[in-house]
Amino acid sequence: MFVVGNTVGAAANISIERRLTQADGDPEARLRETMKAATDIAMRYPRLRARVESAAGTE
């Protein structure tokens, strides 16, 4: 299972990179928008909010 878990993370990174570079516009801006949307969703859930806040150093 450990090997599969590592592969999934790498595949997710490759997938998002491809999606951002194939779309029109600035890939860095699209990444910022995607991360902001994911953060906004995570802030709705207490456990995810705690992880986001601790990763941001606002704990």
C-alpha positions as CSV (number, residue, x, y, z in Angstrom):
1,M,0.0,0.0,0.0
2,F,2.8,2.4,0.8
3,V,4.1,2.3,-2.8
4,V,0.6,3.0,-4.2
5,G,0.3,6.0,-1.9
6,N,3.5,7.5,-3.1
7,T,2.5,7.0,-6.8
8,V,-0.9,8.6,-6.3
9,G,0.8,11.8,-5.0
10,A,3.2,11.9,-8.0
11,A,0.3,11.3,-10.4
12,A,-1.7,14.1,-8.9
13,N,1.2,16.5,-9.3
14,I,1.6,15.5,-13.0
15,S,-2.1,15.8,-13.6
16,I,-2.4,19.3,-12.2
17,E,0.7,20.5,-14.1
18,R,-0.7,19.2,-17.4
19,R,-4.1,20.7,-16.8
20,L,-2.7,24.1,-15.9
21,T,-0.3,24.2,-18.9
22,Q,-2.9,23.0,-21.5
23,A,-5.5,25.7,-20.5
24,D,-5.4,29.2,-21.9
25,G,-4.0,31.9,-19.8
26,D,-1.3,32.1,-17.2
27,P,-0.6,28.7,-15.5
28,E,0.7,30.4,-12.3
29,A,-2.5,32.5,-12.0
30,R,-4.6,29.4,-12.5
31,L,-2.6,27.5,-9.8
32,R,-3.2,30.4,-7.4
33,E,-6.9,30.3,-8.2
34,T,-7.1,26.6,-7.7
35,M,-5.2,26.7,-4.4
36,K,-7.4,29.5,-3.2
37,A,-10.6,27.5,-4.0
38,A,-9.2,24.4,-2.3
39,T,-8.3,26.4,0.8
40,D,-11.7,28.1,0.9
41,I,-13.4,24.6,0.8
42,A,-11.0,23.2,3.4
43,M,-11.8,26.1,5.8
44,R,-15.4,24.9,6.0
45,Y,-14.3,21.7,7.8
46,P,-12.8,21.9,11.3
47,R,-10.1,19.2,10.8
48,L,-9.0,20.5,7.5
49,R,-9.1,24.1,8.8
50,A,-6.7,23.1,11.6
51,R,-4.3,21.6,9.0
52,V,-4.5,24.6,6.7
53,E,-3.9,27.0,9.6
54,S,-1.0,25.0,11.0
55,A,0.6,24.8,7.5
56,A,0.2,28.5,7.1
57,G,1.9,29.2,10.5
58,T,-1.2,30.9,11.9
59,E,-1.7,28.5,14.8
